[in-house]
Amino acid sequence: MSKLASRLEWIVLVAAAGVLTWLLLIPPFIGIADNGDFAKVAGRYRLWGRSGAPNEFLYFQPDYDRDPAHYWNPGYYPSEAGLAGIAINVAKLAGSGRHFDIRWLGAFHSLLFLLALAIAVRATRPWPAGWRLAFAALLFLCFLDVSYTAYFNSFYSDTAAILGFVLFISAAASMLAGSRSLWLVAVFTGGAMLFAGSKSQHALVAPVAAVFLFWWFRRHRLRFAALLGSVLILLVSLVAVATTPSWYRSQALFNAIFFRIAKNSPDPAGTLRQLKLDDSYLPFVGMHAFMPQSPTVHPAWVARFSERVSHGGLAAFYLRNPRLALHDLNLALLSEAPAMRPVNLSNFRKVDNRPAGARTSRMSLWSSLRSRCLNRWPHWFAALFFVSWAGLAAGGWRWRGSLSGRLALLAASILVMAAVEFAVAALADACETYRHLLMFHLMTDSAWLLGLAAAGIAFYLRGDRSHRNGGICA
């Protein structure tokens, strides 16, 4: 390895660490406000906002006290709870006492992100220096954007999804580039487990990672380690879906059925009957689960509702009504997808003397650009999505024996995962769909970046068949 390659990797990592420190750790640091979901993780550790109130939506809350009165077990264990537990225990060892500063968690999240970045940059070692620098610049522009990094200073389960995804995709790209080692299998497995365990909607697509890991090492000496990793990923995916409590599923179903489908239907009673709900449910049309008068706060009602409807039943309803499904998908594309950053969640603390709900403009170039493009040309964006998938799939299959072909197939697979994420976010809930599209945006960014890398490698190595059989990252 040349000194230039080594220096470039260190420059990238030091620069990324500097940006994350500037954003998340040094005052006036930023984060993202709580929409009510923090308690699903923080409540397990008896944490409550030091101000005496969560300041939901209006301000980012970084300071917490441990108070037994605020213990809450939501009935399931998202992978973010494990990450938070590590940071909380480290803070205890450092002498934080009953107080917890969320920057401990932000620092831990940042370390995991830097690990993924290091793996991604390392995989580009054989590239010309100029190309490596351009690739690093794109990584900075896309993945250090505040639309993703603001989540590092939060208890949202989305953070584990972001970190898990970038870890196993970076490891996958490095594997395709020729690096096959036990530590890389471990990173891939751990990242995929974090991703699968973050939310049940991500567990639906996580088995793709398990299949990839087993397939890539099926004839290698590490095949048993890869098999174990694949089994663990599948197990976490199954557990994440199976242990999702009925109250959590019912909230999403309630929103989808009453706040969007029946609300927009010319015949709400007939629509509800298709969903096996009688006329006694008509008074709930137009409500969402977070209204004070919502019946989802009553366990008995939730139990009866869950016996009648399920996400499988909702999927069957959409299959019987494909025009409605296309309408709702288009509605999400037009009105929800352009908001890459939550418009109702502040990035600032109350002590920063910024207006309630204010958002930062630091490191927001990429999300601002994408949001403008999606606002102005939503259907062109959708066309680009499908055209790029077709091109990546066709080119990847045609040149599947080469590194560029393998990267193109990986990018095409990620776009399939992104399409599933979009459909689930658009159809299975009706509140904060823009925030539920977070992983769709991250997957799309990742796939297109991998596609550009595949095209660049194909151009750089055209006529050179040495990259077909061997790896470029030993």
QUIFENRA-V638561 format. One record per backbone hydrogen bond with DSSP energy under -0.5 kcal/mol. NH is the residue of the N-H (numbers start at 1). CO is the residue of the C=O. If there is no record, write none. Layout:
nh->(NH	NH)
co->(CO	CO)
//
This chain:
nh->(6	7	8	9	10	11	12	13	14	15	16	17	18	19	20	21	22	23	24	25	26	30	31	32	33	34	40	41	42	43	44	45	45	46	47	48	50	52	57	58	59	60	62	64	65	66	67	67	70	71	72	74	78	79	81	82	82	83	84	85	86	87	88	89	90	91	92	93	94	95	96	99	100	102	102	104	106	107	108	109	110	111	112	113	114	115	116	117	118	119	120	121	122	123	124	125	127	132	133	134	135	136	137	138	139	140	141	142	143	144	144	145	146	148	149	150	151	152	153	154	154	159	160	161	162	163	164	165	166	167	168	169	170	171	172	173	174	175	176	177	178	179	180	185	186	187	188	189	190	191	192	193	194	195	196	197	198	198	199	202	203	204	205	206	207	208	209	210	211	212	213	214	215	216	217	218	220	223	226	227	228	229	230	231	232	233	234	235	236	237	238	239	240	241	242	243	244	248	249	250	251	252	253	254	255	256	257	258	259	259	260	261	262	264	265	271	272	273	274	275	276	277	281	282	284	285	286	287	291	294	297	298	299	302	303	304	305	306	307	308	308	309	314	315	316	317	318	319	320	321	324	325	326	327	328	329	330	331	332	333	334	335	336	337	339	340	345	346	346	347	348	352	353	357	358	364	368	369	370	371	372	373	374	375	376	377	381	382	383	384	385	386	387	388	389	390	391	392	393	394	395	396	397	398	399	400	402	403	405	406	407	408	409	410	411	412	413	414	415	416	417	418	419	420	421	422	423	424	425	426	427	428	435	436	437	438	441	442	443	444	445	446	447	448	449	450	451	452	453	454	455	456	457	458	459	460	461	462	464	465	467	468	470	472	473)
co->(2	3	4	5	6	7	8	9	10	11	12	13	14	15	16	17	18	19	20	21	21	23	347	153	346	59	37	38	38	39	41	41	42	43	42	65	63	49	34	56	55	348	60	100	48	98	46	65	67	68	43	72	76	197	78	78	79	79	80	81	82	83	84	85	86	87	88	89	90	92	91	96	64	62	100	101	102	103	104	105	106	107	108	109	110	111	112	113	114	115	116	117	118	119	121	122	124	128	129	130	131	132	133	134	135	136	137	138	139	139	140	142	363	145	145	146	148	149	150	151	152	156	156	157	158	159	160	161	162	163	164	165	166	167	168	169	170	171	172	173	175	174	178	181	182	183	184	185	186	187	188	189	190	191	192	193	194	195	195	199	199	200	202	202	203	205	206	206	207	208	209	210	211	212	213	215	217	220	222	223	224	225	226	227	228	229	230	231	232	233	234	235	236	237	238	239	241	245	245	246	247	248	249	250	251	252	253	254	254	255	255	256	257	260	262	267	268	269	270	271	273	272	278	279	281	282	258	284	288	291	294	295	297	298	299	300	301	302	303	304	305	305	310	311	312	313	314	315	316	317	321	321	322	323	324	325	326	327	328	329	330	331	332	332	336	338	342	57	344	358	358	349	350	58	355	361	364	365	366	367	368	369	370	371	372	373	377	378	379	380	381	382	383	384	385	386	387	388	389	390	391	392	393	394	395	397	399	467	399	402	403	404	405	406	407	408	409	410	411	412	413	414	415	416	417	418	419	420	421	422	423	424	432	432	433	435	437	438	439	440	441	442	443	444	445	446	447	448	449	450	451	452	453	454	455	456	457	459	461	463	464	465	466	177	177)
//
